[in-house]
Amino acid sequence: MSTETTGANRAEAAGAAGWAKRSPALLGLAVPLILTNFAHVALTTVDIVMLGRLGAAEVAAAGLALALFNQLRTTGTGLVTGVGNLVAEARVREDGERVGALLFAGFFWATVCGAVFCAALLLVGPLLVLLGQDPVVVDRAGDFLAVLAPGMLPCLWFQNLRHFTTGLKRPGPLLAITLASVVLTIGLNHLLMYGAFGLPAFGLVGVAIATVTVFLLSFLAFAAVILRDGALRPYLTSPHARRWDGDAVRSVWRLGLPVSGTYASEAGFFSVLTLLVGSLGVEALAAQTVLNQIVYIVFMVSAGISHAASILISEAGGRGDHREVRRTGLLGTAWGVIATLPVAVVYLAAPEAIVSLFLPAEHAGNADVIALTATGLLIAALMQVFDAAQNIGNGILRGTGDTAGPFRISLVGYWLIGLPAGYLLGVTAGWGVEGVWTGQTVGLAATAALLLTAFLRRVDRLRRETPGAPVTEPEPS
């Protein structure tokens, strides 16, 4: 056997061993986050499924309102996402005072964002008709937003607690709370949509009332669970968690602002595409709403892996172990792509059956929407692979301390490539909503490639700048 062959075999064995060694740590942190994400997305999934029983117009109106709400919610969540990374670094240094101060800082920014975004949602609703949306849909979406807007505050408070506990590697309480929220959402939706126990039937607005109620109760339940946890309670009750700390507030802002910009860029990309699709008609907007929700469910897998990889990379970077940073980033990306492949098979095998779960075929007017959305799922089978890769790319770059890079890349991938491609294919070329979805896929693929390249270059640069750092090994581990 030649020396080259022996070396290749050893490298392959080392790569497999590294994969097996690191995967449990990554997946052990990611799986609770993924399950919590699934439970969280189930809240809006329940809303869309139940609204589908009312008809395509209601789905379109709620989809338009939720696109705007989620745009701002995602932006606010981005601002407090850095709390998890900062808390992880403080935990490694055993700096409990810093952890408490970061918790306060997260609540401060969540409250500021929540108040501003609530006001923005109340003002923006009537303006949608100027963007080519159906007036009837805009009117219903405005009613929905008027009720939903105040829910921004407890929603962002919950997100701050979520990233705080993730940074401490104790995300467990999230899952039980969110699962309970799903059950509560189903009950409240049915009660408020159709009326019972002396309550009138609120229809579409009933879903908004239920959602706000669940946001508030979820936050209160999460805070109560933390207060009962002996390891977490000291941080929540610490004087530092109730006291202004300018350095902590500025740290969360500095790390979170570019993340918020990246999240806003991504969410804005999807929101603008939704508005573009909405200009093509009510059926197209209903199809976009259902397709986004289906893809969003799968997106939660990569979101969990992204956060887990980001935390582990922050810890490894804090130790100066840049080889481990690189390996964890590549491992997280690989797992994100792998997780999308079985789902793609399901999309390709039974697209109409999946869509019919959201829009009953027997409901008048749903047949065309079902057919259109089923076609979209065939495109989504490929799109979600790139979506997972770019989502994890954001997380692993953030773990290295680079939050400005993902924002700049998002501007290129989403807005300079994806949006023009969607417009050219969907409107100029006359492909309709399928063209918009294809352009979206192109934008996500470009973003994923740019993020992974930026991550590898940054790790190499950090390694060179660290005195005595080991040379990065070439084997795939």
Residue, then its C-alpha position, 0 to 999 in steps of 0.5 A: m500500500s502506498t504512502e499516499t493511500t495510507g495517508a488518505n485512509r488515515a485522514e478519512a478515519a480521522g474525519a469520521a472519528g471527528w464527526a462522531k466525536r463532535s456530533p453528540a455535543l452539537l446535536g445534544l444542544a441543538v435537539p432541544l432547541i429544534l423541538t422548541n422551535f417546532a413547538h413555537v412554529a406550531l403556533t402560527t401553523v395552527d393559525i394558518v390551518m384553522l384559518g384555512r377552514l374559513g377560506a383562501a381570503e382569510v388565509a391571504a389576509a392573515g398571511l399578509a399581517l403575519a408577514l409584517f409582524n414576523q418582519l419586525r419580530t425577527t428584527g427585534t429577536g436579532l437584537v437580543t440574539g447576541v445575549g446568548n453568545l455573550v452569556a456563554e462567554a461570561r459563563v465560561r469566565e464564571d462571571g455571574e454578575r455579567v450574566g445578570a447584567l446581560l439579562f437586564a440589557g436584553f430586557f431593555w432592548a426587547t422593551v424598546c423594540g417591542a414598543v416601537f414595532c407595536a406602533a409601527l404595525l398599527l400605522v402601516g396596515p392602511l398603507l398596504v393598499l398603496l403597494g398593489q394589495d387587494p383592498v379587501v385583503v388589506d382591510r382584513a389584515g389591518d383588523f388582524l394587526a390592530v389586535l396582534a400588534p401589542g403581542m410584540l412586547p411579550c413575544l420579545w421578552f420571551q425571546n430574551l429569556r430563550h437566548f439567556t437560557t440557551g447561553l447557559k446551556r439550559p434550554g429545557p423549560l422552553l419545550a414544555i412551555t411551548l408545547a402547552s402553548v400549542v394546545l392553548t392556541i388550538g383551544l383559544n382559536h376554536l373558542l374565539m373564531y367560532g364563539a362559545f360559552g357566551l363569547p361571540a364568533f370573532g372569526l379572523v380577529g379571534v385568531a389574533i386575540a388568541t395569539v396575543t394571549v398565548f404570547l403573554l402567558s408563555f412569557l409569564a410561564f417561562a419566567a415562573v419556571i426559571l424562578r423555580d430552577g435552582a441554577l437559573r433563579p440566582y441570575l433572574t433575581s440578582p441585583h445586577a438583573r435589575r440594575w442599569d449597566g451601560d457596558a452590558v447594554r452597549s455590548v448587547w447593542r453592538l453585537g445584536l445590531p448587525v444580527s438584527g440587521t441581518y435578520a431584518s434583511e432576510a425577513g424583509f426579503f421574504s416580506v417584499l417577495t410576499l408583497l410582490v406575490g400579493s400583487l399577482g392576486v389573492e390566490a397567489l398570496a394564499a399560496q405564498t402564505v401556505l408555502n412559507q409556513i410549510v418551509y418555515i417548519v423545516f427551517m426550524v431544524s436549521a435554526g436550532i443547529s445554527h444557534a447550537a453551533s454558534i454557542l459552541i463556536s463562541e466557547a471554542g473561540g473564547r479558548g482560542d481553539h480556532r481549529e475546533v471553531r472551523r470543525t464545528g462550523l463545517l459540522g453544523t453546516a453539514w448536519g443542516v443540509i442532511a436534515t433537509l434531504p428526507v423532507a425534500v423526498v416527502y415534498l416530491a412524493a406527496p405535494e398536494a397531500i401536504v398542502s391539503l392539510f392547510l387548505p381543505a380540498e372540499h372548500a370552494g375556491n381552494a382547488d387552484v390554490i392547492a395546485l399552485t402551492a403544490t407546484g411551489l413545494l417542488i421548488a421548495a425541495l431545493m430551496q430549503v437546502f440553501d435556506a438551511a445552509q445560509n441560516i447556519g452560515n449566519g450562526i457560525l459567523r456570529g459565533t466567531g464574533d462577526t455580525a457585520g459580515p452576515f449583514r453585508i452578505s445578506l444585502v448582496g445575496y437577498w437584495l442584489i441577487g434574489l429580489p431582482a431574480g424573483y422580479l425578472l422571472g416572476v414579472t418580466a418573464g411572466w412566470g408568475v409566482e413560480g418565477v418569484w419562488t425560483g428567484q428566491t431560491v437563487g438568492l438563498a443559494a448565493t447567500a449560503a455560498l458567500l457566508l460559508t466562504a466568509f466563515l472559512r476566511r475569518v477562521d483562518r485570519l483569526r488563527r493567524e492572528t493568535p500567537g502559537a495557534p495550531v495550523t488548521e488540519p486539512e482533513p474533513s472533520 
